[in-house]
């Protein structure tokens, strides 16, 4: 089994908040495709990173799914679509093998 996380910003690069419906759409798409999703929408996490000598931050929402098989072309296509919809240069999607206890 594998655990996937999708990190999406709560606002675009100009600071405009994305509508809740945009995140609900992602949640519904993932739930329909993978038979389940966990979405952290109410209390966004804060991301901080350094670029040169400056620090930047944003608030993110997180989606998690568990899958038996990894289909990287499908995930790359999903990432490209989310980058387009959320007007981002790069959307982070990460995965790792996992076991249930």
Z-matrix of the N, CA and C atoms (Angstrom, degrees):
N
C 1 1.442
C 2 1.525 1 108.93
N 3 1.349 2 115.83 1 150.57
C 4 1.459 3 121.74 2 179.66
C 5 1.521 4 110.23 3 -129.79
N 6 1.314 5 114.91 4 148.43
C 7 1.458 6 123.56 5 -176.94
C 8 1.529 7 108.00 6 -113.26
N 9 1.328 8 117.31 7 121.35
C 10 1.459 9 122.78 8 179.51
C 11 1.515 10 110.33 9 -110.66
N 12 1.323 11 116.09 10 140.41
C 13 1.460 12 122.22 11 172.55
C 14 1.522 13 108.78 12 -125.40
N 15 1.325 14 115.15 13 137.33
C 16 1.456 15 122.57 14 174.07
C 17 1.525 16 106.55 15 -116.23
N 18 1.334 17 116.76 16 125.84
C 19 1.457 18 122.30 17 178.77
C 20 1.520 19 108.18 18 -107.99
N 21 1.328 20 116.74 19 117.66
C 22 1.460 21 121.51 20 -179.92
C 23 1.523 22 109.96 21 -120.81
N 24 1.334 23 117.24 22 140.87
C 25 1.463 24 119.75 23 177.97
C 26 1.525 25 110.55 24 -71.82
N 27 1.323 26 116.25 25 148.65
C 28 1.464 27 119.60 26 177.46
C 29 1.530 28 111.38 27 -80.70
N 30 1.342 29 117.02 28 -14.97
C 31 1.467 30 121.90 29 179.95
C 32 1.525 31 109.32 30 -140.92
N 33 1.336 32 116.20 31 159.24
C 34 1.465 33 119.48 32 177.38
C 35 1.527 34 110.15 33 -79.99
N 36 1.319 35 117.11 34 -178.61
C 37 1.463 36 121.34 35 -175.55
C 38 1.521 37 113.25 36 -66.88
N 39 1.335 38 118.11 37 -15.79
C 40 1.463 39 122.23 38 176.44
C 41 1.522 40 111.85 39 -94.76
N 42 1.336 41 117.49 40 4.76
C 43 1.452 42 121.81 41 177.69
C 44 1.518 43 115.15 42 86.79
N 45 1.330 44 118.24 43 4.25
C 46 1.468 45 120.98 44 178.33
C 47 1.524 46 109.19 45 -78.23
N 48 1.338 47 115.78 46 123.36
C 49 1.460 48 121.19 47 -179.66
C 50 1.530 49 110.39 48 -67.43
N 51 1.321 50 115.90 49 138.85
C 52 1.452 51 120.25 50 173.38
C 53 1.529 52 108.66 51 -77.07
N 54 1.315 53 116.18 52 144.29
C 55 1.461 54 121.18 53 179.25
C 56 1.522 55 110.15 54 -66.50
N 57 1.316 56 115.89 55 146.65
C 58 1.461 57 121.60 56 178.10
C 59 1.528 58 110.61 57 -54.90
N 60 1.328 59 117.04 58 -33.34
C 61 1.460 60 121.66 59 -179.89
C 62 1.525 61 112.31 60 -60.31
N 63 1.325 62 117.05 61 -31.90
C 64 1.471 63 120.00 62 178.06
C 65 1.528 64 110.71 63 -63.81
N 66 1.324 65 116.64 64 -41.95
C 67 1.454 66 120.96 65 179.61
C 68 1.529 67 111.11 66 -73.47
N 69 1.326 68 116.11 67 -36.56
C 70 1.465 69 119.31 68 176.11
C 71 1.523 70 110.81 69 -62.76
N 72 1.319 71 116.50 70 -36.07
C 73 1.471 72 120.75 71 177.68
C 74 1.528 73 110.55 72 -62.96
N 75 1.339 74 116.99 73 -45.53
C 76 1.471 75 120.90 74 177.80
C 77 1.527 76 109.42 75 -61.02
N 78 1.321 77 116.72 76 -45.32
C 79 1.472 78 121.32 77 -179.85
C 80 1.523 79 110.75 78 -58.75
N 81 1.325 80 116.53 79 -46.33
C 82 1.462 81 120.32 80 179.71
C 83 1.524 82 111.84 81 -64.32
N 84 1.322 83 117.26 82 -41.59
C 85 1.473 84 120.78 83 179.06
C 86 1.524 85 110.75 84 -60.92
N 87 1.323 86 116.59 85 -44.93
C 88 1.467 87 120.02 86 -179.39
C 89 1.521 88 111.31 87 -68.19
N 90 1.325 89 116.93 88 -41.71
C 91 1.468 90 120.08 89 179.18
C 92 1.521 91 111.06 90 -62.08
N 93 1.317 92 116.87 91 -40.72
C 94 1.463 93 120.71 92 179.49
C 95 1.518 94 111.83 93 -68.80
N 96 1.311 95 117.30 94 -37.76
C 97 1.466 96 120.92 95 -176.72
C 98 1.531 97 112.07 96 -78.29
N 99 1.334 98 117.33 97 -38.66
C 100 1.468 99 120.61 98 -171.68
C 101 1.522 100 113.30 99 -115.19
N 102 1.317 101 118.21 100 9.69
C 103 1.460 102 123.04 101 177.56
C 104 1.523 103 113.39 102 64.49
N 105 1.311 104 117.77 103 16.93
C 106 1.458 105 120.15 104 175.89
C 107 1.517 106 111.01 105 167.11
N 108 1.321 107 115.39 106 151.19
C 109 1.458 108 121.94 107 178.50
C 110 1.519 109 108.11 108 -156.39
N 111 1.315 110 116.33 109 148.28
C 112 1.453 111 121.91 110 168.58
C 113 1.513 112 106.45 111 -111.88
N 114 1.329 113 116.73 112 127.60
C 115 1.462 114 121.62 113 -178.27
C 116 1.525 115 109.29 114 -122.57
N 117 1.318 116 115.94 115 125.16
C 118 1.457 117 122.19 116 176.68
C 119 1.527 118 107.19 117 -100.07
N 120 1.336 119 115.93 118 92.75
C 121 1.462 120 121.66 119 -173.16
C 122 1.526 121 113.14 120 -110.77
N 123 1.306 122 118.54 121 -26.51
C 124 1.468 123 121.24 122 -172.06
C 125 1.525 124 114.13 123 -76.57
N 126 1.291 125 117.95 124 -38.29
C 127 1.465 126 121.20 125 -177.27
C 128 1.524 127 108.38 126 -125.65
N 129 1.322 128 116.42 127 87.71
C 130 1.475 129 117.69 128 -175.99
C 131 1.523 130 112.13 129 -57.85
N 132 1.310 131 114.79 130 145.01
C 133 1.462 132 121.29 131 173.62
C 134 1.523 133 107.96 132 -80.75
N 135 1.311 134 116.57 133 156.89
C 136 1.461 135 120.19 134 178.51
C 137 1.522 136 109.14 135 -107.20
N 138 1.316 137 115.62 136 127.35
C 139 1.458 138 121.89 137 175.54
C 140 1.515 139 109.74 138 -102.27
N 141 1.325 140 117.01 139 137.29
C 142 1.463 141 122.42 140 177.29
C 143 1.519 142 107.69 141 -130.20
N 144 1.332 143 116.48 142 136.04
C 145 1.455 144 120.48 143 177.49
C 146 1.511 145 109.36 144 -147.10
N 147 1.312 146 115.48 145 159.08
C 148 1.462 147 121.84 146 179.82
C 149 1.511 148 108.87 147 -110.10
N 150 1.311 149 114.70 148 137.36
C 151 1.455 150 122.29 149 176.19
C 152 1.519 151 106.46 150 -131.42
N 153 1.335 152 115.70 151 102.44
C 154 1.458 153 118.61 152 -172.69
C 155 1.510 154 108.71 153 69.50
N 156 1.330 155 116.40 154 -128.87
C 157 1.456 156 120.62 155 -179.74
C 158 1.508 157 114.01 156 -95.28
N 159 1.323 158 118.61 157 3.66
C 160 1.458 159 120.91 158 -176.44
C 161 1.525 160 111.15 159 -111.35
N 162 1.326 161 114.63 160 145.90
C 163 1.460 162 120.51 161 174.21
C 164 1.519 163 108.93 162 -100.69
N 165 1.318 164 115.77 163 143.95
C 166 1.455 165 122.17 164 175.49
C 167 1.520 166 108.00 165 -127.81
N 168 1.327 167 115.77 166 159.28
C 169 1.463 168 118.94 167 176.58
C 170 1.517 169 109.03 168 -149.02
N 171 1.297 170 114.62 169 158.32
C 172 1.455 171 121.17 170 172.26
C 173 1.523 172 108.63 171 -154.23
N 174 1.313 173 114.85 172 165.18
C 175 1.457 174 120.70 173 174.87
C 176 1.512 175 107.55 174 -98.91
N 177 1.329 176 115.46 175 139.22
C 178 1.464 177 120.29 176 -177.54
C 179 1.517 178 110.58 177 -126.99
N 180 1.315 179 114.58 178 156.91
C 181 1.455 180 121.81 179 168.25
C 182 1.525 181 106.70 180 -112.62
N 183 1.304 182 115.97 181 153.15
C 184 1.462 183 121.20 182 -173.11
C 185 1.519 184 109.74 183 -125.79
N 186 1.320 185 115.78 184 134.72
C 187 1.458 186 123.32 185 174.62
C 188 1.523 187 107.47 186 -117.50
N 189 1.325 188 117.10 187 137.82
C 190 1.457 189 121.67 188 179.38
C 191 1.522 190 110.50 189 -129.19
N 192 1.315 191 115.40 190 137.71
C 193 1.461 192 121.00 191 173.76
C 194 1.518 193 108.81 192 -138.19
N 195 1.337 194 115.45 193 154.78
C 196 1.457 195 122.31 194 174.50
C 197 1.522 196 107.43 195 -115.76
N 198 1.334 197 115.57 196 134.97
C 199 1.462 198 120.69 197 -178.55
C 200 1.520 199 109.39 198 -134.66
N 201 1.318 200 114.82 199 151.82
C 202 1.466 201 119.88 200 176.15
C 203 1.532 202 111.20 201 -77.29
N 204 1.325 203 115.92 202 -47.16
C 205 1.468 204 122.00 203 -176.23
C 206 1.521 205 110.18 204 -114.71
N 207 1.323 206 116.36 205 144.20
C 208 1.463 207 122.31 206 178.31
C 209 1.523 208 108.62 207 -98.04
N 210 1.327 209 115.76 208 121.60
C 211 1.459 210 122.35 209 176.38
C 212 1.528 211 106.99 210 -114.59
N 213 1.340 212 116.35 211 87.29
C 214 1.461 213 120.21 212 -174.31
C 215 1.528 214 113.67 213 -60.70
N 216 1.348 215 120.46 214 -39.84
C 217 1.471 216 117.95 215 176.75
C 218 1.535 217 112.57 216 -58.39
N 219 1.327 218 117.14 217 -39.64
C 220 1.462 219 120.20 218 177.81
C 221 1.528 220 111.10 219 -63.55
N 222 1.336 221 116.88 220 -42.85
C 223 1.462 222 120.58 221 179.96
C 224 1.523 223 111.51 222 -68.25
N 225 1.317 224 117.38 223 -36.63
C 226 1.480 225 119.47 224 176.91
C 227 1.525 226 110.96 225 -65.71
N 228 1.316 227 116.36 226 -38.88
C 229 1.463 228 120.81 227 176.30
C 230 1.526 229 110.38 228 -64.47
N 231 1.321 230 117.25 229 -42.58
C 232 1.463 231 122.06 230 178.06
C 233 1.531 232 109.86 231 -61.52
N 234 1.327 233 116.86 232 -43.90
C 235 1.465 234 120.66 233 179.30
C 236 1.525 235 110.87 234 -60.74
N 237 1.331 236 117.74 235 -45.36
C 238 1.460 237 121.17 236 179.52
C 239 1.532 238 111.03 237 -61.12
N 240 1.330 239 116.85 238 -40.48
C 241 1.462 240 120.59 239 178.74
C 242 1.524 241 111.04 240 -65.48
N 243 1.330 242 117.54 241 -41.87
C 244 1.461 243 120.55 242 178.57
C 245 1.523 244 110.99 243 -67.47
N 246 1.316 245 118.50 244 -36.85
C 247 1.468 246 120.94 245 176.03
C 248 1.524 247 110.53 246 -60.77
N 249 1.310 248 116.29 247 -40.11
C 250 1.466 249 120.28 248 178.42
C 251 1.529 250 110.40 249 -67.41
N 252 1.317 251 117.24 250 -50.81
C 253 1.463 252 121.38 251 -176.29
C 254 1.520 253 113.42 252 -64.71
N 255 1.339 254 117.15 253 -35.33
C 256 1.457 255 120.97 254 -178.46
C 257 1.525 256 112.74 255 -101.82
N 258 1.319 257 116.56 256 12.11
C 259 1.467 258 122.95 257 174.17
C 260 1.535 259 112.01 258 50.41
N 261 1.341 260 114.63 259 53.87
C 262 1.457 261 121.13 260 -178.16
C 263 1.519 262 110.69 261 -121.07
N 264 1.334 263 115.90 262 145.38
C 265 1.465 264 119.79 263 173.02
C 266 1.520 265 110.50 264 -67.52
N 267 1.338 266 115.69 265 -37.77
C 268 1.461 267 119.82 266 -178.20
C 269 1.518 268 109.82 267 -149.07
N 270 1.318 269 116.71 268 126.92
C 271 1.456 270 122.94 269 171.43
C 272 1.525 271 106.50 270 -103.43
N 273 1.313 272 115.68 271 134.02
C 274 1.461 273 120.31 272 -179.61
C 275 1.525 274 109.62 273 -87.47
N 276 1.311 275 115.12 274 122.97
C 277 1.467 276 122.61 275 168.82
C 278 1.523 277 105.32 276 -126.57
N 279 1.304 278 115.83 277 123.14
C 280 1.471 279 119.47 278 -179.15
C 281 1.510 280 108.92 279 -127.29
N 282 1.339 281 114.71 280 154.78
C 283 1.454 282 118.57 281 177.95
C 284 1.510 283 110.64 282 -145.69
N 285 1.314 284 113.88 283 159.79
C 286 1.459 285 120.33 284 179.79
C 287 1.525 286 109.11 285 -153.64
N 288 1.311 287 116.87 286 151.69
C 289 1.455 288 118.98 287 174.42
C 290 1.524 289 109.45 288 -67.49
N 291 1.320 290 115.40 289 149.82
C 292 1.459 291 119.30 290 179.95
C 293 1.513 292 110.80 291 -147.73
N 294 1.309 293 114.77 292 160.63
C 295 1.459 294 122.03 293 175.11
C 296 1.516 295 107.76 294 -132.50
N 297 1.316 296 115.99 295 144.64
C 298 1.457 297 120.98 296 174.57
C 299 1.522 298 109.23 297 -86.95
N 300 1.310 299 116.63 298 145.18
C 301 1.474 300 120.12 299 179.29
C 302 1.515 301 110.16 300 -107.10
